[in-house]
Amino acid sequence: MKNWRRLFVSAGMFTATGLLVRAAVLAAAYGVAHAAGWRAYTSILCGTAPGGNPKDLLAVACGVVYVALHFAWVLGVPVLVIAGLLLGVAERWGGRPR
């Protein structure tokens, strides 16, 4: 755990390692939310309260977080992985312009 935290902090924002680490963090967060069963709370998308009680703010918050993580998983993670791989290839084999 300590190495992951150090890697997350020390990796630059727009480096190949930084992009891949951030993609892994988003994927892990989505995996945890999915394993916790928060998908059932996504009924907020159609305007109904999860569990039937509109005052249950924890259920609504779980649904909102799951939807945000799902969009990050579907849209953000592939972009970060592709960008990280392309940047890594460019850094390794690109050479310096003269």
C-alpha positions in Angstrom: 0.0 0.0 0.0 2.8 2.4 0.8 4.4 1.8 -2.6 1.2 2.5 -4.4 0.8 5.8 -2.5 4.4 6.8 -3.3 3.9 5.8 -6.9 0.7 7.8 -7.2 2.2 10.9 -5.7 5.7 10.7 -7.3 4.4 9.9 -10.8 4.0 13.1 -12.8 0.6 14.2 -14.0 1.3 13.8 -17.7 3.8 11.0 -17.8 3.2 7.5 -19.0 3.4 6.1 -15.5 1.2 8.8 -14.1 -1.5 8.2 -16.6 -1.5 4.4 -16.1 -1.5 4.7 -12.3 -4.5 7.0 -12.4 -6.3 4.6 -14.8 -5.6 1.8 -12.3 -6.9 3.9 -9.4 -10.1 4.7 -11.3 -10.5 1.0 -12.2 -10.0 -0.1 -8.7 -12.5 2.4 -7.3 -15.1 1.2 -9.9 -14.4 -2.4 -9.0 -14.9 -1.7 -5.3 -18.2 0.2 -5.9 -19.4 -2.6 -8.2 -18.5 -5.3 -5.6 -20.3 -3.3 -2.9 -23.5 -3.6 -4.9 -24.0 0.1 -5.6 -25.3 -0.7 -9.1 -28.7 -1.3 -7.5 -28.8 2.3 -6.5 -28.6 3.7 -10.0 -32.4 4.0 -10.2 -31.8 7.7 -9.7 -31.2 7.9 -13.5 -34.9 7.4 -14.1 -36.1 9.6 -11.3 -37.0 7.0 -8.7 -35.6 6.8 -5.3 -33.4 3.7 -4.6 -35.2 1.6 -2.0 -38.4 3.7 -2.4 -37.6 6.3 0.3 -36.7 9.6 -1.4 -35.2 10.9 1.9 -32.6 8.2 2.0 -29.6 10.4 1.0 -27.0 7.6 1.5 -28.7 5.5 -1.2 -28.8 8.5 -3.5 -25.2 9.3 -2.9 -24.2 5.7 -3.6 -26.1 5.9 -6.9 -24.5 9.2 -7.9 -21.0 7.9 -7.0 -21.5 4.7 -8.9 -22.8 6.5 -12.0 -19.8 8.9 -11.9 -17.4 5.9 -11.5 -19.1 4.0 -14.3 -18.7 6.9 -16.7 -15.0 7.3 -15.6 -14.5 3.5 -16.2 -16.2 3.6 -19.7 -14.8 6.9 -20.9 -11.8 7.9 -18.8 -9.9 4.7 -18.2 -9.5 3.7 -21.9 -8.4 7.2 -22.8 -5.8 7.2 -20.0 -4.5 3.7 -20.9 -4.2 4.5 -24.6 -2.5 7.9 -23.9 -0.2 6.3 -21.3 0.9 3.5 -23.7 1.4 5.9 -26.6 3.4 8.3 -24.5 5.5 5.5 -23.1 6.2 4.3 -26.7 7.0 7.8 -27.8 9.4 8.4 -24.8 11.1 5.1 -25.3 11.6 4.9 -29.1 10.8 8.4 -30.3 14.3 9.8 -29.8 15.0 13.5 -29.6 14.4 15.8 -32.6 17.5 17.5 -33.9 
